[in-house]
Amino acid sequence: MIDTNSLLNKINSLPKDNTLYLLERLSSTAGLFALNGNVLYVLLNEEHCQSLNIETELLHLVTNVYVTAFNSSESSFENGMYNYVELQLVTKEENLQNLVAFVNLCIAHAVNMQGKDFVNFFNSLVSLFQMPREQEYKNLVGLLGELFLIEHIFQNNAIDISPYWHSDGVTSKLDFVCPSANLEVKTTTSDSPLFSIKHEQLFSCSKNYLVTICVEENNTGITLDELINSLLDNPEYCNNLKFSLNIEKEKRRVSPVDLVSKRFICKKIRAYHSENINPFTNIPDCVENLSYKLNTIQFRDTLLSDIFKKA
């Protein structure tokens, strides 16, 4: 059993000089190392993983990389092709708890799996150290819908709404605040016409619209990463700094694996003027933060081309 308190103290005492310091040898080909105040699980790339570089909030996966930075005075590991996962140690309160879980799982992987399925092991760590898997998937679907909408409006109306996307950052009350209309986007993978509504958010202004988008996982579709790149690479739109910054923020809220692996198609996009779908004509002053499921099947939708008419 490794004493993680002592391990953390040792990590904090080592110099931050871009050198790998051996903390604990786990097998003949794997070990725990310290590097610049963080802890790494380093493993010889015997299963010939392809080169990957995936970074999340706390974890960093690098595979098939040539490592030469071992501290030769303490480590018997030779230079060569390795895979590694790095755990960032950020705050004192979380460091010990995260380190205990990370070390225990790395030991289990080295001993029980003999270092195999390294990428799948990383995916397991991501699900542990990042936000709940279900929430990551919801974030992925939500971001897809909003980007599909940007693409759709430009392709059909030659209007770039990307500068109006999340205009106030994470505190934005509506997804798009445009000169002619404000849009609240709800994206689903279901054919159900029910959508979660925050009443004060959607019905605060007469120029507000609810946009519902249905996407479907489909091997013939596009990944979120491919969609992002297609938008950023197009010189005609999505070429503002705020959009790029928002993209990087939103990407951190989804699984880095799903980002590049799950494929989707956009099945349908519908828009509804808020004045035509308000189910409550009068809400008592004593009612606040009203939320509910709104069934849109009875409402007539509005053409996006009527909302966004090119000047």
C-alpha positions as CSV (number, residue, x, y, z in Angstrom):
1,M,0.0,0.0,0.0
2,I,1.4,3.4,-1.0
3,D,1.3,6.2,1.6
4,T,-0.4,8.9,-0.5
5,N,0.3,11.6,2.1
6,S,4.0,11.0,1.9
7,L,3.7,10.8,-1.9
8,L,2.0,14.2,-2.1
9,N,4.7,15.7,0.2
10,K,7.4,14.3,-2.0
11,I,5.7,15.7,-5.2
12,N,5.6,19.1,-3.6
13,S,9.2,19.0,-2.5
14,L,10.7,18.0,-5.9
15,P,12.0,20.7,-8.3
16,K,9.9,21.8,-11.2
17,D,12.5,21.4,-13.9
18,N,10.7,19.4,-16.6
19,T,12.3,16.2,-15.2
20,L,10.5,12.9,-14.5
21,Y,11.2,11.8,-10.9
22,L,10.3,8.2,-10.1
23,L,7.8,8.1,-7.1
24,E,6.9,4.4,-7.2
25,R,7.8,1.5,-9.6
26,L,4.6,-0.4,-10.4
27,S,6.1,-3.0,-12.7
28,S,9.1,-3.5,-15.0
29,T,7.5,-1.2,-17.6
30,A,5.3,1.1,-15.5
31,G,5.7,3.6,-12.8
32,L,4.3,6.7,-11.0
33,F,6.4,9.8,-11.6
34,A,6.4,13.5,-10.6
35,L,6.7,16.2,-13.2
36,N,6.5,19.9,-12.4
37,G,4.2,19.4,-9.4
38,N,1.9,16.9,-11.0
39,V,1.8,13.1,-10.9
40,L,2.1,10.9,-14.0
41,Y,1.3,7.2,-14.7
42,V,3.9,6.3,-17.3
43,L,3.9,3.0,-19.2
44,L,6.0,1.5,-21.9
45,N,4.0,1.5,-25.2
46,E,4.2,-2.2,-25.7
47,E,0.7,-2.4,-27.2
48,H,1.8,0.1,-29.9
49,C,-0.9,2.7,-29.3
50,Q,-1.4,5.3,-32.0
51,S,-0.4,8.8,-31.1
52,L,-3.0,10.6,-29.1
53,N,-3.0,13.9,-27.2
54,I,-6.2,14.5,-25.2
55,E,-6.6,17.0,-22.4
56,T,-9.4,17.4,-19.9
57,E,-9.8,19.7,-16.9
58,L,-7.6,17.5,-14.7
59,L,-6.2,14.8,-16.9
60,H,-3.8,14.7,-19.9
61,L,-3.4,11.6,-22.0
62,V,-0.4,11.3,-24.3
63,T,0.4,8.0,-26.2
64,N,3.2,6.8,-28.3
65,V,5.6,9.6,-27.3
66,Y,9.4,9.4,-27.0
67,V,10.4,10.1,-23.4
68,T,13.9,11.2,-22.5
69,A,13.3,13.2,-19.4
70,F,13.8,10.4,-16.8
71,N,16.0,11.4,-13.8
72,S,18.8,8.9,-14.4
73,S,20.1,9.0,-10.8
74,E,16.8,7.6,-9.4
75,S,15.1,5.8,-12.3
76,S,16.1,2.7,-14.2
77,F,13.6,3.5,-16.9
78,E,15.3,3.8,-20.3
79,N,14.4,6.3,-23.0
80,G,11.8,5.0,-25.4
81,M,8.2,5.1,-26.6
82,Y,5.8,5.5,-23.7
83,N,2.1,6.3,-22.9
84,Y,1.2,8.4,-19.9
85,V,-1.7,10.0,-18.1
86,E,-1.0,13.1,-16.1
87,L,-3.1,14.2,-13.1
88,Q,-3.0,17.9,-12.4
89,L,-2.8,18.7,-8.7
90,V,-4.6,22.0,-8.3
91,T,-6.0,22.7,-4.8
92,K,-4.9,21.3,-1.4
93,E,-8.4,20.3,-0.6
94,E,-8.9,18.1,-3.6
95,N,-5.3,16.9,-4.2
96,L,-5.1,14.1,-1.6
97,Q,-8.6,12.7,-2.5
98,N,-7.8,12.8,-6.2
99,L,-4.3,11.4,-5.7
100,V,-5.6,8.4,-3.7
101,A,-8.1,7.5,-6.4
102,F,-5.6,8.0,-9.2
103,V,-2.8,6.0,-7.5
104,N,-5.1,3.1,-6.6
105,L,-6.5,2.8,-10.1
106,C,-3.0,3.1,-11.7
107,I,-1.8,0.3,-9.5
108,A,-4.8,-1.8,-10.4
109,H,-4.3,-1.2,-14.1
110,A,-0.6,-2.0,-13.9
111,V,-1.1,-5.2,-11.9
112,N,-4.4,-6.6,-13.2
113,M,-4.3,-5.4,-16.8
114,Q,-0.6,-5.6,-17.3
115,G,-0.8,-2.2,-18.9
116,K,-3.2,-3.2,-21.6
117,D,-6.1,-1.1,-23.0
118,F,-4.4,2.1,-21.9
119,V,-6.8,4.4,-23.8
120,N,-9.9,2.7,-22.3
121,F,-8.2,3.0,-18.9
122,F,-7.9,6.8,-19.5
123,N,-11.6,6.9,-20.5
124,S,-12.4,5.4,-17.1
125,L,-10.4,8.0,-15.3
126,V,-12.1,10.8,-17.2
127,S,-15.5,9.5,-16.1
128,L,-14.2,9.5,-12.5
129,F,-12.5,12.9,-12.4
130,Q,-14.7,14.9,-14.7
131,M,-18.4,15.8,-14.5
132,P,-21.0,13.0,-14.6
133,R,-21.1,11.1,-17.9
134,E,-24.8,11.9,-18.4
135,Q,-24.2,15.6,-18.0
136,E,-21.2,15.5,-20.5
137,Y,-23.5,13.8,-23.1
138,K,-26.2,16.5,-22.5
139,N,-23.6,19.2,-23.0
140,L,-22.4,17.5,-26.2
141,V,-25.9,17.3,-27.6
142,G,-26.7,20.9,-26.6
143,L,-23.5,22.2,-28.2
144,L,-24.1,20.3,-31.4
145,G,-27.6,21.8,-31.8
146,E,-26.4,25.3,-31.4
147,L,-23.6,24.8,-33.9
148,F,-25.9,23.1,-36.3
149,L,-28.1,26.1,-36.1
150,I,-25.3,28.5,-36.9
151,E,-24.4,26.4,-39.9
152,H,-28.0,26.1,-41.0
153,I,-28.8,29.8,-40.9
154,F,-25.6,30.8,-42.8
155,Q,-26.2,28.1,-45.5
156,N,-29.8,29.0,-46.0
157,N,-29.9,32.8,-45.2
158,A,-26.2,33.9,-45.7
159,I,-26.3,35.4,-42.2
160,D,-23.6,34.8,-39.6
161,I,-25.1,34.6,-36.1
162,S,-21.9,33.3,-34.5
163,P,-21.0,36.8,-33.0
164,Y,-24.2,36.7,-31.0
165,W,-23.7,33.2,-29.5
166,H,-23.3,33.2,-25.7
167,S,-22.6,36.9,-25.9
168,D,-22.3,37.2,-22.1
169,G,-20.3,34.0,-21.7
170,V,-21.5,31.4,-19.2
171,T,-23.9,34.0,-17.7
172,S,-25.9,34.4,-21.0
173,K,-29.6,34.1,-20.3
174,L,-30.3,33.1,-24.0
175,D,-28.2,31.2,-26.4
176,F,-28.3,33.9,-29.1
177,V,-29.0,37.6,-28.7
178,C,-29.2,38.9,-32.2
179,P,-30.3,42.3,-33.5
180,S,-33.5,41.0,-35.0
181,A,-34.3,38.1,-32.6
182,N,-33.2,36.3,-29.5
183,L,-33.0,32.5,-29.6
184,E,-33.2,29.9,-26.9
185,V,-32.1,26.6,-28.3
186,K,-33.3,23.2,-27.0
187,T,-31.7,20.1,-28.6
188,T,-32.8,16.6,-28.1
189,T,-32.1,13.1,-29.4
190,S,-35.7,12.1,-28.9
191,D,-38.7,12.7,-31.2
192,S,-40.7,13.8,-28.2
193,P,-42.3,17.3,-28.5
194,L,-41.7,18.0,-24.8
195,F,-39.0,20.6,-23.9
196,S,-37.9,22.0,-20.5
197,I,-38.7,25.7,-20.2
198,K,-37.6,28.4,-17.8
199,H,-40.6,30.7,-18.1
200,E,-38.9,34.0,-17.2
201,Q,-36.0,33.2,-19.5
202,L,-38.1,32.5,-22.6
203,F,-40.9,35.0,-22.2
204,S,-39.0,38.0,-21.0
205,C,-39.0,39.8,-24.4
206,S,-41.3,39.9,-27.5
207,K,-38.4,39.2,-29.8
208,N,-37.6,35.9,-28.1
209,Y,-37.9,32.6,-30.0
210,L,-37.7,29.0,-28.9
211,V,-35.7,26.9,-31.4
212,T,-36.1,23.1,-31.1
213,I,-33.5,20.8,-32.7
214,C,-33.6,17.1,-33.1
215,V,-30.3,15.2,-33.7
216,E,-29.6,11.5,-34.0
217,E,-26.6,9.4,-33.5
218,N,-25.7,8.0,-36.9
219,N,-22.5,6.6,-38.3
220,T,-23.1,8.6,-41.5
221,G,-23.1,11.8,-39.6
222,I,-20.4,14.2,-38.3
223,T,-18.6,14.4,-35.0
224,L,-18.7,17.5,-32.9
225,D,-14.9,18.0,-33.5
226,E,-15.5,17.8,-37.3
227,L,-18.4,20.3,-37.1
228,I,-16.3,22.7,-35.1
229,N,-13.4,22.5,-37.5
230,S,-15.6,23.0,-40.5
231,L,-17.0,26.2,-38.9
232,L,-13.6,27.5,-37.9
233,D,-12.0,26.7,-41.3
234,N,-14.7,28.5,-43.3
235,P,-13.5,32.1,-44.0
236,E,-17.0,33.4,-44.6
237,Y,-18.3,33.0,-41.1
238,C,-17.5,32.0,-37.5
239,N,-14.2,33.9,-37.8
240,N,-14.5,36.1,-34.7
241,L,-12.4,35.8,-31.5
242,K,-15.4,35.6,-29.2
243,F,-16.7,32.6,-31.1
244,S,-13.4,30.8,-30.8
245,L,-13.1,31.5,-27.1
246,N,-16.7,30.2,-26.5
247,I,-15.9,27.1,-28.5
248,E,-12.9,26.3,-26.3
249,K,-14.9,26.8,-23.1
250,E,-17.7,24.6,-24.3
251,K,-15.4,21.8,-25.5
252,R,-14.2,21.5,-21.9
253,R,-17.7,20.5,-20.8
254,V,-17.9,17.5,-23.0
255,S,-16.1,14.1,-23.1
256,P,-12.9,14.5,-25.2
257,V,-13.6,10.9,-26.4
258,D,-17.1,11.6,-27.5
259,L,-15.9,14.9,-29.1
260,V,-14.1,12.9,-31.8
261,S,-16.0,9.6,-31.9
262,K,-19.7,10.1,-31.7
263,R,-21.4,11.0,-35.0
264,F,-24.7,12.8,-35.4
265,I,-27.0,14.0,-38.1
266,C,-29.4,17.0,-37.7
267,K,-33.0,15.7,-38.4
268,K,-35.1,18.9,-38.0
269,I,-35.0,22.5,-36.8
270,R,-38.1,24.4,-35.8
271,A,-38.6,27.8,-34.3
272,Y,-41.5,29.3,-32.3
273,H,-42.2,32.9,-31.5
274,S,-42.5,33.2,-27.8
275,E,-45.7,35.3,-28.0
276,N,-47.4,32.4,-29.8
277,I,-46.5,29.6,-27.3
278,N,-46.9,31.3,-23.9
279,P,-49.1,28.9,-21.9
280,F,-49.7,31.4,-19.1
281,T,-51.3,34.8,-19.6
282,N,-51.0,35.8,-16.0
283,I,-48.6,34.5,-13.3
284,P,-49.1,35.6,-9.7
285,D,-46.3,37.8,-8.2
286,C,-45.7,35.1,-5.6
287,V,-44.6,32.6,-8.2
288,E,-40.9,32.8,-9.1
289,N,-38.4,30.7,-11.2
290,L,-41.2,28.8,-12.9
291,S,-40.0,25.8,-14.9
292,Y,-42.0,23.2,-16.7
293,K,-42.2,20.9,-19.8
294,L,-43.8,22.5,-22.8
295,N,-45.4,20.4,-25.5
296,T,-44.8,22.1,-28.8
297,I,-46.9,19.8,-31.0
298,Q,-49.9,22.1,-30.9
299,F,-48.1,25.2,-32.0
300,R,-47.4,26.5,-35.5
301,D,-43.7,27.0,-36.1
302,T,-42.1,30.1,-37.7
303,L,-39.7,29.8,-40.6
304,L,-36.2,30.7,-39.8
305,S,-36.0,32.6,-43.1
306,D,-38.8,34.9,-41.9
307,I,-36.8,35.6,-38.7
308,F,-33.5,36.2,-40.4
309,K,-34.1,38.1,-43.6
310,K,-30.8,39.3,-45.2
311,A,-30.7,43.1,-45.1
